[in-house]
Amino acid sequence: MNFTLYFKCIFVCLFALLFLASATAQIISSDKELRYCVSPDRMPFEGVLNNKHVGISKDYIDYIGDYTNIDFKLVVTSSLLETSRLLKNGTCDVVFILEGSFGRDQDLLFTHHIFESPNVLITRIDFPAIPGLGAIKKRKVAVEKRYRHMDYLTKNYPGLDLVLVKNEEEGLLLVNDGKVDVMISSLLSASIIINERKLDRLIMTGYAETNDTLVMGFSREKSGLYAEINQTIESMHYSFQNHSYRRWYRVNPVLHSSNQWVGYTLFIFVVAIIILIWIRAAKNRVRKELSIREKDLERLQTVLLSKNREIEFLSTQDELTSLNNRSHMLHKIEDEICRFNRFRSPVTLILIQIETKSAPNLPDTDEQINHPMTSLSEIVVNKTRDVDILSRWSSDEILIACPQTNLISAQMLAERILTEVELQSLQDFAEQKISIGIGTLNENDDFSSWLNRVSAALRSAKKQRGHSLEVSDF
């Protein structure tokens, strides 16, 4: 009996282990699966033939799948707009796109550049040569409605007479029929359309300055595989990219006795593509070195920022009182005047002067002023708000700018300062008299007239006995 029970337990454990292994394999398999959207009308970058994915992006899907063991599931869409919608609702996880094709509303992670191809200018063979966008001038230029480099054109060449077309094929047909003068198109797409539609009157006459850059866009939900695929793309050998390019760049040359230079132009474009691939490989090598340099630069920038803040602090502070100096106050006052003129926000000045009682008509010495001035600045700091702007205006004066403060509130603040001064008179202000002038900014005032009114109020206060304050007339 015990022997039978023992074998039953072993059988149950083995069955549980097999079930657990199967479930784990399914989870791992699902984690290594990506659904990618493909629209059928974007050859040679991507297309659909007999419900199968073809084009440049298919070469890269196969390459990445072989190196990462990721199972890519094809989702066929009718257009780029449908692809965008499926990405948003989670039907697709990955898409191959040309940079600039989607708006910023797509929250995607983008890989390193996979492939680059130039854009070209297409004209008729009887049309004057146009080597670049700057030579077009007053010509009708056809571009796709959702052209990925439209921002570049409108910013750098605002004078272009643009004719918006549904797709590149429609634009090339308009050029062939003489209805527009120039078409801006991808080199690879244009070469295929020209040969398939036998548009013998069209030639590639110049370079459109921008390159089409193919990348993979990941939805955030599948970001776990992003780093692995990005690393595979970064380590991809340029010989594979060159092979894929030659495979899909198929041009049957059309010879014209008067335009043999077109062949040389196409040859230059092919060489340019190869150079671009080589440059990309060089950039990958340089990027790693730059990341190390950037870390050193960030550290130095942090030290420099700290020193700059220290210098800024020392350049705006008074050494004796640690209040702001006169220059700093002038900048702040200009800001407050601008705010008053715009929002009619009240602002009031309080000018405080300290003078020696024993000799009012003689200039005070540094010894007579410095100690009381330090004590006075401490009182002012303790009695004012954080938003109030304080400065040592002269050797014996402190100026306070009170934003969002009317005349009555500023007078109450000045009275609190005088009360504290009187409490400390025997200790710190036995031989000094404190006088205060107050004035609010009026509609027609500039700083000079405003300060003159406050100074006049200060002079009136000085004529009174003891510590006193005076409010300026309007």
C-alpha positions in Angstrom: 0.0 0.0 0.0 2.8 2.4 0.9 4.7 1.5 -2.2 1.7 2.3 -4.5 1.1 5.6 -2.8 4.8 6.5 -3.3 4.6 5.9 -7.1 1.4 8.0 -7.3 3.2 10.9 -5.6 6.1 10.7 -8.0 3.6 10.6 -11.0 1.8 13.8 -9.7 5.1 15.7 -9.2 6.3 14.8 -12.7 3.0 15.9 -14.2 3.2 19.2 -12.3 6.7 19.9 -13.4 5.8 19.2 -17.1 2.8 21.6 -16.8 5.0 24.3 -15.2 7.6 23.9 -17.9 5.0 24.2 -20.6 3.5 27.3 -19.1 6.9 28.9 -18.6 7.7 28.2 -22.3 4.5 29.8 -23.4 5.2 32.9 -21.3 8.7 33.2 -22.6 7.4 32.7 -26.2 4.8 35.5 -25.7 7.4 37.8 -24.3 9.5 37.3 -27.4 6.7 38.1 -29.8 6.1 41.5 -31.6 3.3 42.5 -33.9 4.4 45.0 -36.6 2.3 47.0 -39.0 3.1 47.3 -42.7 1.2 49.4 -45.2 1.2 48.2 -48.8 2.0 51.5 -50.7 5.5 52.5 -49.4 7.8 50.6 -51.6 10.7 50.1 -51.7 10.8 50.7 -47.9 7.9 48.3 -47.3 5.0 46.7 -49.1 2.7 43.7 -49.2 2.7 41.1 -52.0 0.3 38.2 -51.8 -0.3 39.0 -48.2 3.5 38.8 -47.5 5.8 41.5 -46.3 8.4 42.7 -48.9 10.8 45.6 -49.1 13.8 47.0 -47.3 12.1 46.7 -43.9 11.6 42.9 -44.5 15.3 42.4 -44.9 15.9 44.1 -41.5 13.0 42.1 -39.8 14.6 38.9 -40.9 18.1 40.0 -39.8 16.8 41.1 -36.4 14.7 38.0 -35.9 17.7 35.7 -36.6 19.9 37.5 -34.1 17.3 38.0 -31.3 14.9 35.0 -31.8 12.0 37.4 -31.6 8.9 36.2 -33.4 7.6 39.0 -35.6 3.8 38.8 -36.5 2.7 40.7 -39.6 -0.3 43.1 -39.4 -1.3 44.5 -42.8 -2.8 48.0 -42.9 -4.3 50.0 -45.7 -2.4 53.2 -45.1 0.0 55.1 -42.8 -3.0 56.7 -41.1 -4.4 53.2 -40.2 -1.0 52.2 -39.0 -1.0 55.2 -36.7 -4.4 54.3 -35.3 -3.5 50.7 -34.7 -0.4 51.8 -32.8 -2.5 53.9 -30.5 -5.0 51.2 -29.7 -2.4 48.5 -29.1 -3.0 46.3 -32.2 0.6 46.9 -33.3 3.7 46.9 -31.2 6.3 48.0 -33.8 6.4 49.9 -37.0 9.0 50.9 -39.5 8.8 54.6 -40.3 10.7 57.4 -42.0 11.6 60.0 -39.4 9.0 62.9 -39.6 6.2 60.7 -41.0 4.3 60.6 -37.6 3.3 63.6 -35.5 4.4 64.1 -32.0 1.1 62.7 -30.6 2.6 59.2 -31.1 4.2 58.2 -27.8 6.9 55.9 -29.3 10.5 54.8 -28.6 12.7 55.1 -31.6 15.7 53.0 -32.4 19.0 54.0 -33.9 18.9 54.9 -37.6 18.6 51.7 -39.7 18.8 53.1 -43.2 19.3 56.4 -45.0 18.5 57.5 -48.5 18.6 61.0 -50.1 15.7 63.0 -51.5 16.1 64.2 -55.1 14.6 66.8 -57.5 12.8 65.3 -60.5 12.2 67.4 -63.7 11.6 66.9 -67.4 14.6 66.3 -69.7 13.8 69.6 -71.5 13.8 71.6 -68.3 16.8 73.7 -67.1 19.0 71.8 -64.6 18.2 72.5 -60.9 21.1 71.3 -58.7 19.4 72.1 -55.4 16.4 73.7 -53.6 18.0 77.1 -53.6 18.0 77.2 -57.5 14.2 76.5 -57.9 13.1 80.1 -57.5 9.7 80.8 -59.2 8.7 77.2 -60.1 5.8 75.0 -59.1 7.1 72.3 -56.8 5.1 69.1 -56.1 5.3 67.5 -52.7 3.2 64.9 -50.8 0.6 66.3 -48.4 2.1 64.5 -45.5 5.7 65.1 -46.6 8.0 64.2 -43.8 10.4 67.1 -44.4 7.6 69.8 -44.8 8.8 71.7 -41.7 12.3 71.9 -43.3 11.0 73.3 -46.6 8.7 75.9 -45.0 11.4 77.1 -42.6 14.4 77.3 -45.0 12.6 78.0 -48.3 9.4 79.9 -47.5 9.1 81.3 -51.0 8.5 77.9 -52.8 5.3 77.6 -54.7 4.2 74.2 -53.3 1.6 71.9 -55.0 0.4 69.3 -52.6 -0.2 65.8 -54.1 -1.6 62.6 -52.7 1.5 60.5 -53.2 4.8 60.5 -55.1 3.4 58.7 -58.2 0.7 61.4 -58.7 3.4 64.1 -58.4 5.7 62.4 -60.9 2.9 62.1 -63.4 2.1 65.8 -63.0 5.8 66.6 -63.8 5.8 64.2 -66.7 2.6 66.0 -68.1 4.1 69.4 -67.7 1.5 70.6 -65.1 4.2 71.2 -62.4 7.9 71.9 -62.9 9.7 70.0 -60.1 8.9 67.0 -57.8 10.7 66.4 -54.5 10.8 62.7 -54.0 12.8 59.9 -52.4 15.6 58.6 -54.6 14.5 54.9 -54.2 10.8 55.5 -54.6 11.3 57.8 -57.7 13.5 55.3 -59.4 11.0 52.5 -59.1 8.0 54.6 -60.2 9.9 56.1 -63.2 10.8 52.6 -64.4 7.5 50.9 -63.8 5.5 53.7 -65.4 8.1 54.2 -68.1 8.3 58.0 -67.6 11.1 58.5 -70.1 10.8 62.3 -70.0 11.8 62.5 -66.4 15.3 62.9 -64.9 16.8 63.3 -61.5 18.4 66.7 -61.8 19.5 67.6 -58.2 19.8 66.9 -54.5 16.9 68.0 -52.2 19.3 68.5 -49.1 17.3 66.1 -46.8 17.7 62.4 -46.3 15.0 59.8 -45.5 16.0 58.0 -42.3 14.3 54.6 -41.6 13.9 53.8 -37.9 11.8 51.4 -35.8 9.1 52.9 -33.5 8.2 50.9 -30.4 5.0 51.2 -28.3 5.8 51.8 -24.6 4.1 48.5 -23.7 6.8 46.6 -25.5 9.8 48.6 -24.3 11.2 45.4 -22.7 12.6 44.3 -26.1 13.6 47.8 -27.2 17.2 47.7 -25.8 17.9 44.2 -27.3 16.7 45.3 -30.8 18.5 48.6 -30.6 21.7 46.9 -29.7 21.3 44.6 -32.7 20.8 47.5 -35.0 23.8 49.4 -33.6 26.1 46.4 -34.1 24.7 45.7 -37.6 27.6 45.5 -40.2 27.4 48.1 -43.0 28.0 45.3 -45.6 24.5 44.0 -44.8 23.0 47.5 -45.3 24.9 48.0 -48.5 23.6 44.6 -49.8 20.0 45.5 -48.9 20.4 48.9 -50.7 21.7 47.3 -53.9 19.0 44.8 -53.8 16.2 47.3 -53.9 17.8 50.1 -55.9 17.0 48.7 -59.4 17.2 51.3 -62.2 17.0 50.7 -65.9 18.9 53.6 -67.4 17.2 55.7 -70.0 19.8 57.3 -72.3 19.4 60.6 -74.1 22.0 61.8 -76.4 21.9 65.3 -75.0 21.7 64.2 -71.3 24.4 61.6 -70.8 25.4 63.5 -67.6 22.3 62.0 -65.9 24.1 58.7 -65.6 27.0 60.4 -63.9 24.5 62.0 -61.5 22.9 58.7 -60.6 26.3 57.2 -60.0 27.1 60.1 -57.7 23.9 59.4 -55.8 24.8 55.7 -55.4 28.3 56.7 -54.1 26.6 59.1 -51.7 24.4 56.3 -50.3 27.5 54.2 -49.7 29.3 57.1 -48.0 26.2 57.7 -45.8 26.3 54.1 -44.7 30.0 54.3 -43.9 29.5 57.6 -42.0 26.8 55.9 -39.9 29.2 53.2 -38.9 31.8 55.8 -38.0 29.2 57.7 -35.9 28.5 54.5 -33.9 32.2 54.3 -33.0 32.4 58.0 -32.2 29.2 57.9 -30.1 30.8 55.7 -27.5 33.7 58.0 -27.1 31.5 61.0 -26.9 29.4 59.5 -24.1 32.6 59.4 -21.9 33.5 63.0 -22.8 30.0 64.2 -22.1 30.1 62.8 -18.5 33.4 64.7 -18.0 31.8 67.8 -19.5 28.7 67.6 -17.2 31.0 67.4 -14.2 32.9 70.5 -15.3 29.7 72.3 -16.0 28.4 71.6 -12.5 31.6 73.1 -11.0 31.4 76.1 -13.4 27.7 76.7 -12.5 28.6 76.7 -8.8 31.4 79.2 -9.3 29.2 81.4 -11.4 26.6 81.5 -8.7 29.2 82.4 -6.1 30.5 85.2 -8.4 26.9 86.5 -9.0 26.2 86.5 -5.3 29.4 88.5 -4.5 28.8 91.0 -7.3 25.3 91.9 -6.0 25.9 92.0 -2.2 27.0 94.8 0.1 30.0 93.6 2.1 29.1 95.3 5.4 25.4 94.6 5.7 25.0 91.6 3.3 22.1 93.4 1.7 21.8 93.8 -2.1 23.9 96.6 -3.5 22.7 99.7 -5.5 23.2 98.1 -9.0 21.1 95.1 -8.1 18.3 97.3 -6.7 18.2 99.3 -10.0 17.6 96.2 -12.0 14.8 95.1 -9.6 13.2 98.5 -9.6 13.0 98.5 -13.4 11.2 95.1 -13.3 8.7 96.5 -10.7 8.0 99.6 -12.8 7.3 97.4 -15.8 4.9 95.2 -13.8 3.1 98.3 -12.5 2.7 99.7 -16.0 1.3 96.4 -17.2 -0.9 95.2 -14.3 -1.2 98.3 -12.1 0.2 96.3 -9.3 1.1 98.7 -6.4 4.7 99.1 -5.3 6.1 101.4 -2.6 9.6 102.7 -1.8 10.9 103.1 1.8 14.1 105.2 2.1 15.9 105.0 5.5 18.8 107.2 6.5 21.0 107.1 9.6 22.8 110.2 10.9 24.7 111.3 13.9 22.8 113.5 16.3 25.8 115.3 17.8 27.0 116.8 14.5 24.1 116.9 12.0 25.9 119.3 9.7 29.2 117.3 9.5 29.7 114.1 7.5 29.7 111.0 9.6 32.8 108.9 10.0 33.0 105.2 9.0 33.2 104.3 12.7 30.1 106.3 13.5 28.1 104.7 10.7 29.2 101.1 10.3 28.1 99.6 13.6 24.6 101.3 13.7 24.2 100.5 9.9 24.8 96.8 10.6 22.3 96.8 13.4 19.8 98.7 11.3 20.1 96.2 8.4 19.4 93.4 10.8 16.2 95.1 12.0 15.1 95.7 8.4 15.7 92.1 7.4 13.7 90.8 10.4 10.8 93.1 9.8 10.4 92.8 6.1 8.9 90.0 3.9 10.7 87.6 1.6 9.3 89.4 -1.4 10.5 92.8 -0.3 13.7 94.0 -2.1 16.4 95.4 0.3 19.6 97.2 -0.6 22.2 99.5 0.8 21.5 102.6 -1.3 24.4 104.7 0.0 26.9 104.7 2.9 24.1 105.9 5.3 20.9 104.8 3.5 18.9 101.7 3.1 16.3 101.5 0.3 13.3 99.0 0.5 11.1 98.2 -2.5 7.8 96.6 -1.4 5.9 94.9 -4.3 2.1 94.4 -4.0 2.1 97.0 -1.2 0.1 100.2 -1.0 1.1 103.3 0.9 -0.8 102.4 4.1 0.8 99.0 4.4 4.3 100.4 3.7 3.7 103.0 6.4 2.9 100.3 8.9 6.1 98.5 8.0 8.1 101.6 8.5 6.5 102.2 11.9 7.4 98.7 13.0 11.0 99.4 12.0 11.1 102.7 14.0 9.5 100.9 17.0 12.3 98.3 17.0 14.9 101.1 16.5 13.6 102.9 19.6 13.7 99.7 21.6 17.4 99.4 20.8 18.3 103.1 21.0 20.3 103.0 24.1 22.4 100.0 22.9 22.9 100.7 19.1 21.5 104.1 18.2 22.3 106.3 21.2 24.1 108.9 19.0 22.1 108.3 15.8 18.8 109.6 14.4 16.8 107.4 12.0 14.7 109.2 9.4 12.3 107.4 6.9 10.7 108.7 3.7 7.9 106.7 2.0 6.3 107.0 -1.4 4.2 104.9 -3.8 4.7 104.7 -7.6 2.2 106.8 -9.5 1.0 106.4 -13.1 3.2 109.0 -14.7 6.3 108.3 -12.6 9.6 107.0 -13.8 12.2 105.9 -11.2 13.9 109.3 -11.0 10.7 111.2 -10.2 9.5 108.5 -7.8 12.8 108.5 -5.9 12.8 112.4 -5.8 9.4 112.4 -4.0 10.6 109.7 -1.5 13.8 111.7 -0.9 11.8 114.9 -0.3 9.7 113.0 2.3 13.0 111.8 3.9 14.3 115.4 4.2 11.0 116.5 5.8 11.4 113.6 8.3 15.0 114.7 9.1 13.7 118.1 10.2 11.6 116.6 13.0 13.0 115.7 16.4 13.9 112.1 17.2 13.3 109.1 15.0 10.6 110.0 12.5 9.0 109.1 9.2 7.2 111.1 6.5 5.0 110.1 3.6 5.4 111.8 0.2 2.7 113.9 -1.4 1.0 112.5 -4.5 
